[in-house]
Amino acid sequence: MPQIYTADQEELLQEINRHVEAKPPAMYVVLLLNDDYTPIDFVEDVLQRFFKKDADEASKITMQVHQQGQGLCGMFPKDIAESKALQVESFSRQHNHPLQCLAERSES
């Protein structure tokens, strides 16, 4: 059943609707950083486990990390990106690897 608004409430709602623009959430990129100690197969496992990459895509990103110093794992809203970065670093430390994972605000 629709709600009944008074004239004042209706005017206020119209004013709010004119001034409020819904914007999509800011997106964050999640990056893996290269180091000289973490094995390639571990990086590939991380990409498959936490970012749902298939074996071929995980291999390509791993080579990007190795050759360019960092690799893009994905783009997510802030909370998800930060959670994934923390999960990856925690998992890495549990397995005695120094793999670093960052969440940075996307410029696009």
N, C-alpha and C positions, 0 to 999 in steps of 0.2 A: 504494500500500500504506500503510495507516495506521501511524502511529508508536506505539510502545509507551512509555508513561510509567510511571515508578515512582510509588508512592503519594505520595511527597513532591512530585514534579513535578506530579502531578495536583492536589494540594491547593494548590500555589502558583498554578497556572493558574486555578483556581476563585477564589482570593483576588484575583488580578489582574482577572479578569472582573467581580467585584463592585465594584471601585473605579474602574475605567476606564469613562468614558462618552464615546463618540465624539460630538463636537460638529461641526456644519457650520462651514466656515471663515467668518471675519468677512467681510462684504461691504463693498465700497467703492464710492461713487458717483464718477463722473467728470463734472466740470463744465467747461463753457467759460465764460470771463468776457468781458464786454463791454469793448470799447475803441473809441476814436473813429477808428481808422485801418484796421482790417482790413475789406476789402470783404465784403459779404454773400455774394456768389457763392463766395468763398474759404471762408467758414465752412460753407456748404452742401456744398462739395466735401470738406472735412475730415470732416464728418458721414457722408457717403456712403462715403468712402474708408476711414476708420478704424473706423467704428461700423456700417457696413453698413445705413445708413438709406436708405429710398427717398426720391425727390425731395420728395414731399409732407411726409413726417415731418421731413426735413432742413430744409425751409422753416419748419415750425412751431417747431422747436427754435431755429432762427436768430432768429426773431421774439421768442421767449422771452428769448434772450440779449440782444437789442437793447432790449427793453422792460423787462425785469426785472433786467438786469445779469448774469444767469447762466442757463445752460440745462443740463439734465440730459441727458447723452449715453448713460448706461447704468450698470448696477450689475454689478460683477465682484469676484472674489476679489482680494486685495491685490496680488499680483504682476502680474496681468493689468491691473488698473486703473492701477498705477504705470507699467507699460510703455506702455500706450496714451497716458497723459498725456505721457510723455517723447517718444513718437513724434510726437504732434501738435505739441508745442512745437518739436521739431527741424525738422519739415517747415515749420512757420510761419517759423522763422528763415531756413531755406534760401530761402524766397520773400519775405524781407524784410518780414514782418508780425509785429506784437507780440502776436498772439493767445496768451492764457494758458489753460492747461488744468490742472485740479487733480484729484487723487484724494483723497477724504476718507472716513474710516470712516462707514459708514451707521449711523444711530441706531436703525434697526429690526432 
